């Protein structure tokens, strides 16, 4: 059943982090498909929701407390189907790699009928806000990324049984 009364975006699961979203008319071009740049917005939003859930607190205040910023170093997108106004889809976030100063997230967008819409890879890098130079990921972030990956692996193994 369509979710007419829901906000255009909400977290519906945390392991793995899954965001439900409905395409708004203003996100589309005159031909009625989502503008390419809006897919970047979708991925950036999934990243921010993921980080807030991962760290258990509002993202910007937490990054300030940790003394880091986490800009995107790279973003790739592969489109497999269009989205149109009122289409509903989910974005699922997985950690694909963690390094000393950066980490990769994979975001998969799927329509509620199960068909893939897009796949994205976002590489975030930890930087010192004042100098904008790369710094090591804070230990709490590295541990949280590792725990999230293990929890998702366990949830996937449980789903396969």
N, C-alpha and C positions, 0 to 999 in steps of 0.2 A: 504494500500500500504506500502511495506517495506520502511524503512528510510535509504537507502544506504549511503547517504552523512552526516548523523548526527554523532556527537560525540558518544562515547559508553555510555555516561550518561548525562542526563540533567533534570532539574526541569521543569515540564510541568504544575504544578498547585501548589498553595500555601495554599489553604484551602479546603481539607486537603493537606498537602505537599505531592506531588506525583512526584516521580522520574521515568523517562523512562530510560531503560538501554537495551543495546544489548550485548549478551554474545560474548566475544572474544574467538578465537580459543585457545589462550594461557591460558585461565582460565579453560580449560578442561583436563581431564586425557586421556590416550591413547584409552580408550573405547568411548570417545566422549561425556562425561557428565561432568558437572562442578564439580571440586574438592570441597569437603565439606568445606575446610577452606575458599574458596572464598565466600561462603554465609556469613561468618563472616565479610569479607571485604565489601560485599554489604551492610550489616546492619550498619557497622561502617560508611560507606560513607553516607548512608541515615541519620544517626544521625548527622553527621557534617553538611550536607546541611540543615537539619531541624534547628539546633541550629543557624547557620548563618542567615537563613531566619527569625527565631523567634526573634533574637536580632538585626536584621537589619544592620549587619556589619560583616566584616571578623571575623571568629570565634576565632582564636588564639589571635589576638590583643584585642578582646572584653573580652575574659576570663582573659587576663593579666591585663586589665584595672579594671576588677571586683575583681581581686586578688584571683581567683579560678582556679582550674583545674577540669575537669569532667570525670574522668576515669570510665570505666564500672565496676560496682560491681558484676553484674551478666548478663549472656546472655544465653537464651534458644532458641533453634531452633527446629521446627518441619517441616519435609519435606513431601510434598504430591505429588510431581511430579518432574522428572528430567528436567534439562535445558541443551541444547546442543548448539554448536557454531551457531551464528547468530540468536538464539531465542531472541525475544524481550519481555520484561516484565516491569511491573511497580511495584514500592514499594510505599505504602501509609503509612504515619506515623500518629499515634494517641497517645495522652497522656492518659494513663490508670490510673495513680495515681501520686499524688504529696505529699511528706512528708516534714519534716523539713529540712533534709539534702540530700534527694535523690528524684528521680522521675523515673517513668517507662514509656517507650515508647513501643508501639506495632507496628511492621512493618510487613505488609502483602505484599507478592510478588505474582503477578498474571501475567500469560501470556496474551498477547494481545487478545487471544481468550476467555479470561474470567476465565480460570481454575486456581485455587490456586496452587502455586508452593511451598511456604513456609510461615510460620508464625514465627515471632521472638518476644521475649520480651527482651528489654535491660534496665537494671537498671543503671542509672548514679548517681554518688554521688559527691557532691561538697567537694573538699578538698583544704586545704591551700597548695600551691605549695612547700613551703620550708619544712614544717613539714610532709606533706602527711597525715595530720589528718583531719577527717571530720569536716566540718563547715556548718552552716546554709546556705541554698540557698539564694543568694542575692535577695532582694525584687523585683528588676526589672525582674529577671528571674522567680520568683514565679508568679508575675503579668502577665508576657508574656505567661507563660504556661496556666494560667487560662483563659486569653483572647483567646488564640488559641483554647482551648477546647470548649469554648462558641461559637466561630465562626464556628467551625466544627459541633457542635450540631445544630446550626441554619442552616447551609448549608445542613445538612442531613434532617432536618425537611422540608426545601424547596424542596428537591429532592423527599420526600415522598408524597408531595401534588399532 
